[in-house]
Amino acid sequence: MNLHEELIERLARRRSHQLGNLSPAAYAELVLSVREQPEAYVDHDADQAFMQLVAAVDRVMRSREDDDLRDDDAFMEERSNRMARLLHDCEQALAVCPESVHARLLAVLASDKEPDDQLDALLALQRDITPLQEPLEQTDVGDAWLNVFTRGRLRVLA
């Protein structure tokens, strides 16, 4: 899973939808432009929240680089700090877009609850999300994983 590429695809597809029927060559140019400066294409709260989550996951991944050098206590302390920061980042993303399924899912995972409590929270999230919330989720692409806007819901189900 490459969240950076997923962000670029989200932004390009949303802009392409706004512009109308783009030729394949025009869409390819749009993707290149979005890849070069994604923040210039964020004009929807859901995409702003997703961009914040991409940055948060990047921070988590960078913070894990020295985990194998830590003793058990230092590792657990660092992991606890990492999860607290991720939970805070999810709350900030939810302040931008309360419907962000990705932020809600990561918040449940970062909450570091006991396994049964975490499962209950995931099941509650699954019940809470509506089947089709955003018009771009309704695009018929065959395999639902190919639609970048449905992936949050699919990740909750997975």
DSSP file (Angstrom, degrees, kcal/mol; ACC not computed):
  #  RESIDUE AA STRUCTURE BP1 BP2  ACC     N-H-->O    O-->H-N    N-H-->O    O-->H-N    TCO  KAPPA ALPHA  PHI   PSI    X-CA   Y-CA   Z-CA
    1    1 A M              0   0    0      0, 0.0     2,-0.7     0, 0.0     3,-0.1   0.000 360.0 360.0 360.0 120.8    0.0    0.0    0.0
    2    2 A N     >  -     0   0    0      1,-0.1     4,-2.1     2,-0.0     5,-0.1  -0.893 360.0-173.3-112.7  99.9    1.5    3.3   -1.1
    3    3 A L  H  > S+     0   0    0     -2,-0.7     4,-2.4     1,-0.2     5,-0.2   0.807  83.0  59.1 -66.4 -29.2   -0.4    6.1    0.5
    4    4 A H  H  > S+     0   0    0      2,-0.2     4,-2.3     1,-0.2    -1,-0.2   0.944 109.1  43.4 -64.1 -46.1    1.4    8.8   -1.5
    5    5 A E  H  > S+     0   0    0      1,-0.2     4,-2.6     2,-0.2    -2,-0.2   0.866 112.0  54.2 -66.4 -35.2    0.3    7.3   -4.7
    6    6 A E  H  X S+     0   0    0     -4,-2.1     4,-2.5     2,-0.2    -1,-0.2   0.905 108.2  49.9 -64.6 -40.1   -3.2    6.8   -3.4
    7    7 A L  H  X S+     0   0    0     -4,-2.4     4,-2.6     2,-0.2     5,-0.2   0.934 111.0  48.9 -61.8 -46.4   -3.3   10.5   -2.4
    8    8 A I  H  X S+     0   0    0     -4,-2.3     4,-2.7     1,-0.2     5,-0.2   0.919 112.0  48.8 -60.4 -43.8   -2.2   11.5   -5.9
    9    9 A E  H  X S+     0   0    0     -4,-2.6     4,-2.7     2,-0.2     5,-0.3   0.913 110.9  50.6 -63.7 -42.1   -4.8    9.2   -7.5
   10   10 A R  H  X S+     0   0    0     -4,-2.5     4,-2.5     2,-0.2    -2,-0.2   0.947 113.9  44.4 -58.1 -49.4   -7.5   10.7   -5.2
   11   11 A L  H  X S+     0   0    0     -4,-2.6     4,-2.3     1,-0.2     5,-0.2   0.906 115.3  47.2 -65.5 -42.0   -6.6   14.2   -6.1
   12   12 A A  H  X S+     0   0    0     -4,-2.7     4,-2.7    -5,-0.2    -1,-0.2   0.912 113.4  47.9 -67.3 -42.0   -6.2   13.5   -9.8
   13   13 A R  H  X S+     0   0    0     -4,-2.7     4,-2.4    -5,-0.2    -2,-0.2   0.908 112.3  49.0 -66.5 -40.4   -9.5   11.6  -10.0
   14   14 A R  H  X S+     0   0    0     -4,-2.5     4,-2.0    -5,-0.3    -2,-0.2   0.936 114.7  44.7 -64.6 -44.4  -11.4   14.3   -8.1
   15   15 A R  H  X S+     0   0    0     -4,-2.3     4,-2.3     2,-0.2    -2,-0.2   0.903 112.4  52.1 -66.3 -40.2  -10.0   17.1  -10.4
   16   16 A S  H  X S+     0   0    0     -4,-2.7     4,-1.7     1,-0.2    -1,-0.2   0.897 108.5  51.3 -61.2 -40.6  -10.6   15.0  -13.5
   17   17 A H  H  < S+     0   0    0     -4,-2.4    -1,-0.2     1,-0.2    -2,-0.2   0.896 110.8  48.7 -62.9 -40.5  -14.2   14.6  -12.4
   18   18 A Q  H  < S+     0   0    0     -4,-2.0    -2,-0.2     1,-0.2    -1,-0.2   0.874 113.4  46.7 -66.9 -37.3  -14.6   18.3  -11.9
   19   19 A L  H  < S-     0   0    0     -4,-2.3     2,-0.2     1,-0.3    -1,-0.2   0.746 105.4-137.2 -79.2 -23.8  -13.1   19.1  -15.3
   20   20 A G     <  +     0   0    0     -4,-1.7     2,-0.8    -5,-0.2    -1,-0.3  -0.656  60.9   9.9 100.3-159.7  -15.2   16.6  -17.2
   21   21 A N        -     0   0    0     -2,-0.2     2,-0.4    -4,-0.1    -4,-0.1  -0.405  69.1-175.5 -65.0 101.7  -14.2   14.2  -19.9
   22   22 A L        -     0   0    0     -2,-0.8    -2,-0.0    -6,-0.1    -6,-0.0  -0.769  25.7-119.3 -95.7 143.9  -10.4   14.3  -20.1
   23   23 A S     >  -     0   0    0     -2,-0.4     4,-2.6     1,-0.1     5,-0.2  -0.364  32.5-105.7 -69.4 160.9   -8.5   12.3  -22.7
   24   24 A P  H  > S+     0   0    0      0, 0.0     4,-2.2     0, 0.0     5,-0.1   0.879 123.4  50.9 -56.8 -37.5   -6.1    9.7  -21.5
   25   25 A A  H  > S+     0   0    0      2,-0.2     4,-2.0     1,-0.2     5,-0.1   0.901 110.2  48.4 -67.5 -40.5   -3.2   12.0  -22.4
   26   26 A A  H  > S+     0   0    0      2,-0.2     4,-2.2     1,-0.2    -1,-0.2   0.891 111.4  50.4 -66.4 -38.7   -4.7   14.9  -20.5
   27   27 A Y  H  X S+     0   0    0     -4,-2.6     4,-2.5     2,-0.2    -2,-0.2   0.905 108.3  52.7 -65.2 -40.5   -5.3   12.7  -17.5
   28   28 A A  H  X S+     0   0    0     -4,-2.2     4,-1.9    -5,-0.2    -2,-0.2   0.896 109.9  48.5 -61.6 -40.0   -1.7   11.6  -17.6
   29   29 A E  H  X S+     0   0    0     -4,-2.0     4,-2.2     2,-0.2    -1,-0.2   0.886 109.5  52.9 -65.7 -39.3   -0.6   15.2  -17.6
   30   30 A L  H  X S+     0   0    0     -4,-2.2     4,-2.8     2,-0.2    -2,-0.2   0.924 107.4  51.2 -61.6 -44.7   -2.9   15.9  -14.7
   31   31 A V  H  X S+     0   0    0     -4,-2.5     4,-2.7     1,-0.2    -1,-0.2   0.907 109.2  50.8 -60.2 -42.3   -1.4   13.1  -12.7
   32   32 A L  H  X S+     0   0    0     -4,-1.9     4,-1.7     2,-0.2    -1,-0.2   0.910 111.7  47.7 -61.6 -41.8    2.1   14.4  -13.4
   33   33 A S  H  X S+     0   0    0     -4,-2.2     4,-1.8     2,-0.2    -2,-0.2   0.912 112.4  48.3 -66.1 -42.9    1.1   17.9  -12.2
   34   34 A V  H  < S+     0   0    0     -4,-2.8    -2,-0.2     1,-0.2    -1,-0.2   0.911 109.8  52.9 -63.8 -42.0   -0.6   16.5   -9.0
   35   35 A R  H  < S+     0   0    0     -4,-2.7    -1,-0.2     1,-0.2    -2,-0.2   0.862 109.2  50.4 -61.5 -35.5    2.5   14.4   -8.3
   36   36 A E  H  < S+     0   0    0     -4,-1.7    -1,-0.2     1,-0.2    -2,-0.2   0.874 133.9   6.3 -71.4 -38.1    4.7   17.5   -8.5
   37   37 A Q    ><  +     0   0    0     -4,-1.8     3,-1.3    -5,-0.1     4,-0.3  -0.521  67.3 168.2-147.4  72.7    2.6   19.6   -6.2
   38   38 A P  G >  S+     0   0    0      0, 0.0     3,-2.2     0, 0.0     4,-0.3   0.848  74.4  64.8 -60.3 -36.0   -0.3   17.7   -4.5
   39   39 A E  G >  S+     0   0    0      1,-0.3     3,-0.9     2,-0.2    -5,-0.1   0.784  93.4  63.0 -60.6 -25.1   -1.1   20.4   -2.0
   40   40 A A  G <  S+     0   0    0     -3,-1.3    -1,-0.3     1,-0.2    -6,-0.1   0.659 103.6  49.4 -71.7 -14.9   -2.2   22.7   -4.9
   41   41 A Y  G <  S+     0   0    0     -3,-2.2     2,-0.9    -4,-0.3    -1,-0.2   0.352  79.1 110.5-107.1   4.2   -5.0   20.2   -5.8
   42   42 A V    <   +     0   0    0     -3,-0.9     3,-0.1    -4,-0.3   -31,-0.0  -0.719  25.4 138.7 -83.4 108.8   -6.5   19.8   -2.3
   43   43 A D        +     0   0    0     -2,-0.9     2,-0.4     1,-0.1    -1,-0.2   0.086  52.1  72.8-136.2  22.5   -9.9   21.4   -2.5
   44   44 A H  S >> S-     0   0    0      1,-0.1     4,-2.1    -3,-0.0     3,-0.5  -0.999  75.7-131.0-139.7 137.3  -12.0   18.9   -0.6
   45   45 A D  H 3> S+     0   0    0     -2,-0.4     4,-2.6     1,-0.2     5,-0.2   0.866 107.8  56.3 -56.6 -39.0  -12.0   18.3    3.2
   46   46 A A  H 3> S+     0   0    0      1,-0.2     4,-2.1     2,-0.2    -1,-0.2   0.885 109.2  46.3 -62.2 -38.0  -11.7   14.5    2.7
   47   47 A D  H <> S+     0   0    0     -3,-0.5     4,-2.5     2,-0.2    -1,-0.2   0.866 110.4  52.6 -73.6 -35.6   -8.5   15.0    0.7
   48   48 A Q  H  X S+     0   0    0     -4,-2.1     4,-2.0     2,-0.2    -2,-0.2   0.931 111.5  47.0 -62.6 -44.9   -7.1   17.4    3.2
   49   49 A A  H  X S+     0   0    0     -4,-2.6     4,-2.0     1,-0.2    -2,-0.2   0.908 111.9  50.3 -62.8 -41.9   -7.7   14.9    6.0
   50   50 A F  H  X S+     0   0    0     -4,-2.1     4,-2.3     1,-0.2    -1,-0.2   0.901 108.2  52.8 -64.4 -39.9   -6.2   12.1    3.8
   51   51 A M  H  X S+     0   0    0     -4,-2.5     4,-1.9     1,-0.2    -1,-0.2   0.901 108.6  50.5 -61.2 -40.9   -3.1   14.2    3.2
   52   52 A Q  H  X S+     0   0    0     -4,-2.0     4,-2.1     1,-0.2    -1,-0.2   0.891 109.8  50.6 -63.7 -39.1   -2.7   14.8    6.9
   53   53 A L  H  X S+     0   0    0     -4,-2.0     4,-2.9     2,-0.2     5,-0.2   0.875 105.7  55.3 -67.7 -36.7   -2.9   11.0    7.5
   54   54 A V  H  X S+     0   0    0     -4,-2.3     4,-2.2     1,-0.2    -1,-0.2   0.930 110.2  46.4 -59.8 -44.6   -0.3   10.3    4.8
   55   55 A A  H  X S+     0   0    0     -4,-1.9     4,-2.1     2,-0.2    -2,-0.2   0.889 112.0  51.5 -64.3 -39.0    2.1   12.7    6.7
   56   56 A A  H  X S+     0   0    0     -4,-2.1     4,-2.1     2,-0.2    -2,-0.2   0.916 110.1  47.7 -65.2 -43.6    1.2   11.0   10.0
   57   57 A V  H  X S+     0   0    0     -4,-2.9     4,-2.7     1,-0.2    -1,-0.2   0.886 109.2  54.8 -65.9 -37.4    1.9    7.5    8.7
   58   58 A D  H  X S+     0   0    0     -4,-2.2     4,-2.5    -5,-0.2    -1,-0.2   0.919 107.5  50.2 -59.5 -43.1    5.2    8.7    7.2
   59   59 A R  H  X S+     0   0    0     -4,-2.1     4,-2.3     1,-0.2    -2,-0.2   0.916 110.5  49.9 -61.7 -42.6    6.1   10.0   10.7
   60   60 A V  H  X S+     0   0    0     -4,-2.1     4,-0.8     1,-0.2    -2,-0.2   0.938 111.2  48.4 -61.1 -46.4    5.2    6.6   12.2
   61   61 A M  H >< S+     0   0    0     -4,-2.7     3,-0.7     1,-0.2     4,-0.3   0.899 112.3  48.2 -63.6 -40.7    7.3    4.8    9.6
   62   62 A R  H >< S+     0   0    0     -4,-2.5     3,-1.3     1,-0.2     4,-0.2   0.882 107.5  56.3 -65.5 -37.0   10.3    7.1   10.2
   63   63 A S  H 3< S+     0   0    0     -4,-2.3     3,-0.4     1,-0.3    -1,-0.2   0.660 100.7  59.7 -71.1 -13.9   10.1    6.7   13.9
   64   64 A R  T X< S+     0   0    0     -4,-0.8     3,-1.8    -3,-0.7     4,-0.3   0.525  75.6  96.3 -88.2  -6.8   10.3    2.9   13.6
   65   65 A E  T <  S+     0   0    0     -3,-1.3     3,-0.3    -4,-0.3    -1,-0.2   0.808  91.1  35.9 -58.6 -33.7   13.7    2.9   11.9
   66   66 A D  T >> S+     0   0    0     -3,-0.4     3,-1.7    -4,-0.2     4,-0.5   0.207  81.8 111.9-104.9  15.6   15.7    2.3   15.1
   67   67 A D  G X4 S+     0   0    0     -3,-1.8     3,-1.3     1,-0.3    -1,-0.2   0.862  73.4  57.8 -57.8 -37.0   13.2    0.0   16.8
   68   68 A D  G 34 S+     0   0    0     -4,-0.3    -1,-0.3    -3,-0.3    -2,-0.1   0.648 102.7  55.6 -71.2 -11.8   15.6   -3.0   16.5
   69   69 A L  G <4 S+     0   0    0     -3,-1.7    -1,-0.3     2,-0.1     2,-0.2   0.550  91.9  90.9 -92.4  -9.5   18.2   -1.1   18.5
   70   70 A R  S << S-     0   0    0     -3,-1.3     2,-0.1    -4,-0.5    -3,-0.0  -0.577  75.5-124.8 -88.7 146.8   15.9   -0.4   21.5
   71   71 A D     >  -     0   0    0     -2,-0.2     4,-2.8     1,-0.1     5,-0.2  -0.341  42.4 -91.6 -76.8 174.1   15.6   -2.7   24.5
   72   72 A D  H  > S+     0   0    0      1,-0.2     4,-2.5     2,-0.2     5,-0.2   0.890 125.0  46.7 -58.7 -44.4   12.1   -3.9   25.4
   73   73 A D  H  > S+     0   0    0      2,-0.2     4,-2.2     1,-0.2    -1,-0.2   0.923 114.6  46.2 -66.1 -43.6   11.3   -1.0   27.8
   74   74 A A  H  > S+     0   0    0      2,-0.2     4,-2.6     1,-0.2    -2,-0.2   0.890 112.5  52.1 -65.7 -38.8   12.5    1.7   25.4
   75   75 A F  H  X S+     0   0    0     -4,-2.8     4,-2.9     2,-0.2    -2,-0.2   0.941 110.5  46.9 -61.8 -47.4   10.7    0.0   22.5
   76   76 A M  H  X S+     0   0    0     -4,-2.5     4,-2.3     2,-0.2    -2,-0.2   0.875 112.9  49.6 -65.4 -36.8    7.4    0.0   24.5
   77   77 A E  H  X S+     0   0    0     -4,-2.2     4,-2.3     2,-0.2    -1,-0.2   0.933 113.5  45.8 -65.4 -45.4    7.8    3.6   25.5
   78   78 A E  H  X S+     0   0    0     -4,-2.6     4,-2.7     1,-0.2    -2,-0.2   0.903 112.5  51.1 -64.1 -41.0    8.6    4.7   22.0
   79   79 A R  H  X S+     0   0    0     -4,-2.9     4,-2.6     2,-0.2    -1,-0.2   0.912 109.7  50.0 -63.1 -42.4    5.7    2.6   20.7
   80   80 A S  H  X S+     0   0    0     -4,-2.3     4,-2.2     2,-0.2    -2,-0.2   0.918 112.7  46.6 -61.9 -44.4    3.3    4.2   23.2
   81   81 A N  H  X S+     0   0    0     -4,-2.3     4,-2.3     2,-0.2    -2,-0.2   0.901 111.9  52.1 -63.0 -41.1    4.5    7.7   22.2
   82   82 A R  H  X S+     0   0    0     -4,-2.7     4,-2.4     1,-0.2    -2,-0.2   0.916 111.0  46.0 -61.9 -45.2    4.1    6.8   18.6
   83   83 A M  H  X S+     0   0    0     -4,-2.6     4,-2.6     2,-0.2    -1,-0.2   0.879 111.2  52.4 -68.4 -37.7    0.6    5.6   19.0
   84   84 A A  H  X S+     0   0    0     -4,-2.2     4,-2.1     2,-0.2    -1,-0.2   0.910 111.6  46.8 -63.5 -41.5   -0.4    8.7   21.1
   85   85 A R  H  X S+     0   0    0     -4,-2.3     4,-2.6     2,-0.2    -2,-0.2   0.909 112.5  49.6 -66.3 -41.9    1.0   11.0   18.3
   86   86 A L  H  X S+     0   0    0     -4,-2.4     4,-2.4     2,-0.2    -2,-0.2   0.910 110.1  50.8 -63.7 -41.8   -0.8    9.0   15.6
   87   87 A L  H  X S+     0   0    0     -4,-2.6     4,-2.2    23,-0.2    -1,-0.2   0.913 110.6  49.4 -61.7 -41.9   -4.1    9.2   17.6
   88   88 A H  H  X S+     0   0    0     -4,-2.1     4,-2.1     2,-0.2    -2,-0.2   0.914 110.3  50.6 -61.8 -43.6   -3.6   13.0   17.9
   89   89 A D  H  X S+     0   0    0     -4,-2.6     4,-2.2     1,-0.2    -2,-0.2   0.881 109.3  51.4 -63.0 -38.0   -2.9   13.2   14.2
   90   90 A C  H  X S+     0   0    0     -4,-2.4     4,-2.6     2,-0.2    -1,-0.2   0.904 107.8  52.1 -64.9 -40.9   -6.1   11.2   13.5
   91   91 A E  H  X S+     0   0    0     -4,-2.2     4,-1.5     1,-0.2    -2,-0.2   0.889 109.3  50.2 -62.8 -38.5   -8.1   13.6   15.7
   92   92 A Q  H  X S+     0   0    0     -4,-2.1     4,-1.1     2,-0.2    -1,-0.2   0.910 110.8  48.6 -65.8 -41.3   -6.7   16.6   13.8
   93   93 A A  H  X S+     0   0    0     -4,-2.2     4,-2.5     1,-0.2     3,-0.3   0.888 110.1  52.2 -64.8 -38.2   -7.7   14.9   10.5
   94   94 A L  H  < S+     0   0    0     -4,-2.6    -1,-0.2     1,-0.2    -2,-0.2   0.796 102.2  59.4 -69.5 -27.0  -11.2   14.2   11.9
   95   95 A A  H  < S+     0   0    0     -4,-1.5    -1,-0.2    -5,-0.2    -2,-0.2   0.844 111.0  42.2 -66.1 -32.1  -11.5   17.9   12.9
   96   96 A V  H  < S+     0   0    0     -4,-1.1    -2,-0.2    -3,-0.3    -1,-0.2   0.900 137.7   9.5 -77.5 -44.4  -11.0   18.7    9.2
   97   97 A C    ><  -     0   0    0     -4,-2.5     3,-2.1    -5,-0.1    -1,-0.3  -0.798  62.1-171.7-142.1  93.5  -13.3   15.9    7.9
   98   98 A P  T 3  S+     0   0    0      0, 0.0    -4,-0.1     0, 0.0    -1,-0.1   0.700  87.6  58.8 -60.9 -18.9  -15.4   14.1   10.6
   99   99 A E  T 3  S+     0   0    0     -5,-0.1     2,-0.5     4,-0.0    -5,-0.1   0.442  70.7 130.9 -89.2   0.1  -16.5   11.5    8.0
  100  100 A S    <>  -     0   0    0     -3,-2.1     4,-2.2     1,-0.2     5,-0.2  -0.373  38.9-168.6 -61.7 107.9  -12.9   10.4    7.1
  101  101 A V  H  > S+     0   0    0     -2,-0.5     4,-2.7     1,-0.2     5,-0.2   0.892  85.9  54.0 -66.0 -39.5  -13.1    6.6    7.3
  102  102 A H  H  > S+     0   0    0      2,-0.2     4,-2.8     1,-0.2     5,-0.2   0.925 109.9  46.7 -61.0 -44.5   -9.3    6.3    7.1
  103  103 A A  H  > S+     0   0    0      1,-0.2     4,-2.1     2,-0.2    -1,-0.2   0.900 113.3  49.0 -65.7 -40.0   -8.9    8.7   10.1
  104  104 A R  H  X S+     0   0    0     -4,-2.2     4,-1.8     2,-0.2    -2,-0.2   0.908 113.0  47.4 -65.9 -40.9  -11.5    6.9   12.1
  105  105 A L  H  X S+     0   0    0     -4,-2.7     4,-2.3     2,-0.2    -2,-0.2   0.941 113.2  46.9 -65.8 -48.0   -9.9    3.5   11.3
  106  106 A L  H  X S+     0   0    0     -4,-2.8     4,-2.8     1,-0.2    -1,-0.2   0.858 109.0  56.3 -63.1 -33.8   -6.4    4.6   12.2
  107  107 A A  H  X S+     0   0    0     -4,-2.1     4,-1.2    -5,-0.2    -1,-0.2   0.908 107.8  48.0 -64.1 -40.7   -7.7    6.2   15.4
  108  108 A V  H  < S+     0   0    0     -4,-1.8     5,-0.5     1,-0.2     3,-0.4   0.939 115.0  45.1 -63.1 -46.2   -9.2    2.9   16.4
  109  109 A L  H >< S+     0   0    0     -4,-2.3     3,-0.8     1,-0.2    -2,-0.2   0.867 114.4  48.3 -67.3 -36.1   -5.9    1.1   15.6
  110  110 A A  H 3< S+     0   0    0     -4,-2.8   -23,-0.2     1,-0.2    -1,-0.2   0.658  90.0  81.9 -78.1 -15.5   -3.8    3.7   17.4
  111  111 A S  T 3< S-     0   0    0     -4,-1.2    -1,-0.2    -3,-0.4    -2,-0.2   0.709  86.5-146.9 -65.7 -17.9   -6.0    3.7   20.5
  112  112 A D    <   +     0   0    0     -3,-0.8    -3,-0.1    -4,-0.3    -2,-0.1   0.860  34.8 166.4  57.5  40.1   -4.0    0.7   21.6
  113  113 A K        -     0   0    0     -5,-0.5    -1,-0.1     1,-0.2    -2,-0.0  -0.247  47.7 -77.3 -77.2 170.2   -7.0   -0.8   23.4
  114  114 A E     >  -     0   0    0      1,-0.1     4,-2.8     4,-0.0     5,-0.3  -0.372  52.7-105.7 -61.3 150.4   -7.3   -4.4   24.6
  115  115 A P  H  > S+     0   0    0      0, 0.0     4,-2.4     0, 0.0     5,-0.2   0.866 119.3  47.7 -52.8 -44.0   -7.9   -6.8   21.7
  116  116 A D  H  > S+     0   0    0      2,-0.2     4,-2.2     1,-0.2     5,-0.1   0.905 114.3  47.0 -65.5 -39.7  -11.6   -7.4   22.5
  117  117 A D  H  > S+     0   0    0     -3,-0.2     4,-2.1     2,-0.2    -1,-0.2   0.877 112.1  50.4 -67.7 -37.4  -12.3   -3.6   23.0
  118  118 A Q  H  X S+     0   0    0     -4,-2.8     4,-2.4     2,-0.2    -2,-0.2   0.900 109.4  50.7 -67.9 -39.5  -10.5   -2.9   19.8
  119  119 A L  H  X S+     0   0    0     -4,-2.4     4,-2.6    -5,-0.3    -2,-0.2   0.920 109.6  51.0 -62.8 -43.0  -12.5   -5.5   17.9
  120  120 A D  H  X S+     0   0    0     -4,-2.2     4,-2.2     1,-0.2    -2,-0.2   0.902 110.5  49.4 -60.2 -40.6  -15.7   -3.9   19.4
  121  121 A A  H  X S+     0   0    0     -4,-2.1     4,-2.2     2,-0.2    -2,-0.2   0.891 111.4  49.0 -66.4 -39.2  -14.6   -0.5   18.2
  122  122 A L  H  X S+     0   0    0     -4,-2.4     4,-2.5     2,-0.2    -2,-0.2   0.903 111.7  48.7 -66.7 -40.7  -13.8   -1.8   14.7
  123  123 A L  H  X S+     0   0    0     -4,-2.6     4,-2.1     2,-0.2    -2,-0.2   0.881 111.0  50.8 -66.2 -37.4  -17.2   -3.5   14.5
  124  124 A A  H  X S+     0   0    0     -4,-2.2     4,-1.8    -5,-0.2    -2,-0.2   0.904 110.5  49.4 -65.5 -40.4  -18.9   -0.3   15.6
  125  125 A L  H  X S+     0   0    0     -4,-2.2     4,-1.9     2,-0.2    -2,-0.2   0.914 108.8  52.9 -63.3 -42.6  -17.0    1.6   12.9
  126  126 A Q  H  < S+     0   0    0     -4,-2.5    -2,-0.2     1,-0.2    -1,-0.2   0.908 111.8  45.2 -59.9 -42.3  -18.1   -1.0   10.4
  127  127 A R  H  < S+     0   0    0     -4,-2.1    -1,-0.2     1,-0.2    -2,-0.2   0.823 112.3  54.0 -68.7 -30.3  -21.8   -0.5   11.4
  128  128 A D  H  < S+     0   0    0     -4,-1.8     2,-0.2    -5,-0.2    -2,-0.2   0.802  87.2  87.7 -79.0 -30.9  -21.4    3.3   11.4
  129  129 A I  S  < S-     0   0    0     -4,-1.9   -30,-0.0    -5,-0.1     3,-0.0  -0.490  75.9-129.8 -76.1 137.9  -20.0    3.8    7.9
  130  130 A T        -     0   0    0     -2,-0.2     3,-0.3     1,-0.1    -2,-0.1  -0.572  16.6-120.4 -85.2 150.2  -22.6    4.2    5.2
  131  131 A P  S    S+     0   0    0      0, 0.0     2,-0.5     0, 0.0    -1,-0.1   0.897 101.0  17.9 -59.4 -44.1  -22.3    2.1    2.0
  132  132 A L        +     0   0    0      1,-0.1    18,-0.0     6,-0.0     6,-0.0  -0.884  67.8 151.3-133.5 103.1  -22.0    5.1   -0.4
  133  133 A Q        +     0   0    0     -2,-0.5    -1,-0.1    -3,-0.3     3,-0.0   0.774  63.5  45.8-101.7 -31.9  -21.1    8.4    1.1
  134  134 A E  S >  S-     0   0    0     15,-0.1     3,-2.2     1,-0.1     4,-0.5  -0.931  75.7-130.3-119.7 136.5  -19.3   10.2   -1.6
  135  135 A P  G >  S+     0   0    0      0, 0.0     3,-1.5     0, 0.0     4,-0.2   0.837 107.7  59.9 -53.8 -35.2  -20.5   10.4   -5.3
  136  136 A L  G >  S+     0   0    0      1,-0.3     3,-0.9     2,-0.2    13,-0.3   0.675  93.1  67.1 -70.6 -13.9  -17.0    9.4   -6.6
  137  137 A E  G <  S+     0   0    0     -3,-2.2    -1,-0.3     1,-0.2    10,-0.1   0.724  91.4  63.9 -72.4 -20.1  -17.4    6.1   -4.7
  138  138 A Q  G <  S+     0   0    0     -3,-1.5    -1,-0.2    -4,-0.5    -2,-0.2   0.496  70.4 122.1 -85.1  -3.1  -20.2    5.2   -7.0
  139  139 A T    <   -     0   0    0     -3,-0.9     2,-0.9    -4,-0.2     8,-0.0  -0.420  66.8-127.0 -61.5 127.3  -18.0    5.1  -10.1
  140  140 A D        +     0   0    0     -2,-0.2    -1,-0.1     1,-0.2     3,-0.1  -0.684  49.0 149.4 -82.9 109.2  -18.3    1.6  -11.6
  141  141 A V        -     0   0    0     -2,-0.9     2,-1.2     1,-0.2    -1,-0.2   0.234  53.6-124.5-121.0  11.0  -14.8    0.3  -12.0
  142  142 A G  S    S+     0   0    0      2,-0.1     2,-0.4     3,-0.0    -1,-0.2  -0.700  93.6  56.8  83.9 -98.2  -15.5   -3.4  -11.5
  143  143 A D  S >  S-     0   0    0     -2,-1.2     3,-1.9     1,-0.2     4,-0.4  -0.564  79.5-143.2 -69.9 120.9  -13.1   -4.4   -8.7
  144  144 A A  G >  S+     0   0    0     -2,-0.4     3,-1.3     1,-0.3     6,-0.3   0.791  97.4  64.7 -59.5 -28.8  -14.0   -2.1   -5.8
  145  145 A W  G 3  S+     0   0    0      1,-0.3    -1,-0.3     5,-0.1     6,-0.1   0.723  91.7  64.9 -67.4 -19.5  -10.3   -1.9   -4.8
  146  146 A L  G <  S+     0   0    0     -3,-1.9     2,-0.8     1,-0.1    -1,-0.3   0.693  85.2  81.2 -76.1 -17.4   -9.6   -0.1   -8.0
  147  147 A N  S X> S-     0   0    0     -3,-1.3     3,-1.9    -4,-0.4     4,-0.6  -0.807  70.7-157.6 -90.6 109.3  -11.8    2.8   -6.9
  148  148 A V  T 34 S+     0   0    0     -2,-0.8     3,-0.4     1,-0.3     4,-0.3   0.736  88.4  61.1 -59.5 -24.5   -9.5    4.9   -4.7
  149  149 A F  T 34 S+     0   0    0    -13,-0.3    -1,-0.3     1,-0.2     4,-0.2   0.615 102.9  49.6 -82.4 -11.9  -12.5    6.4   -2.9
  150  150 A T  T <> S+     0   0    0     -3,-1.9     4,-2.1    -6,-0.3     3,-0.3   0.520  84.0  91.8 -98.7  -6.8  -13.9    3.1   -1.6
  151  151 A R  H  X S+     0   0    0     -4,-0.6     4,-2.6    -3,-0.4     5,-0.2   0.835  79.1  58.1 -62.5 -35.4  -10.6    1.8   -0.1
  152  152 A G  H  > S+     0   0    0     -4,-0.3     4,-1.7     2,-0.2    -1,-0.2   0.942 110.2  43.5 -59.2 -46.9  -11.2    3.3    3.3
  153  153 A R  H  > S+     0   0    0     -3,-0.3     4,-2.2    -4,-0.2    -1,-0.2   0.889 113.3  51.9 -64.8 -39.6  -14.5    1.3    3.7
  154  154 A L  H  X S+     0   0    0     -4,-2.1     4,-2.4     1,-0.2    -1,-0.2   0.872 107.1  53.4 -66.2 -35.8  -12.8   -1.8    2.2
  155  155 A R  H  < S+     0   0    0     -4,-2.6    -1,-0.2     2,-0.2    -2,-0.2   0.874 107.3  51.5 -67.0 -35.9  -10.0   -1.5    4.7
  156  156 A V  H  < S+     0   0    0     -4,-1.7    -2,-0.2    -5,-0.2    -1,-0.2   0.937 112.1  46.3 -64.0 -44.8  -12.5   -1.4    7.6
  157  157 A L  H  <        0   0    0     -4,-2.2    -2,-0.2     1,-0.3    -1,-0.2   0.871 360.0 360.0 -64.9 -36.4  -14.2   -4.5    6.3
  158  158 A A     <        0   0    0     -4,-2.4    -1,-0.3    -5,-0.2    -2,-0.2   0.500 360.0 360.0 -68.0 360.0  -10.8   -6.2    5.8
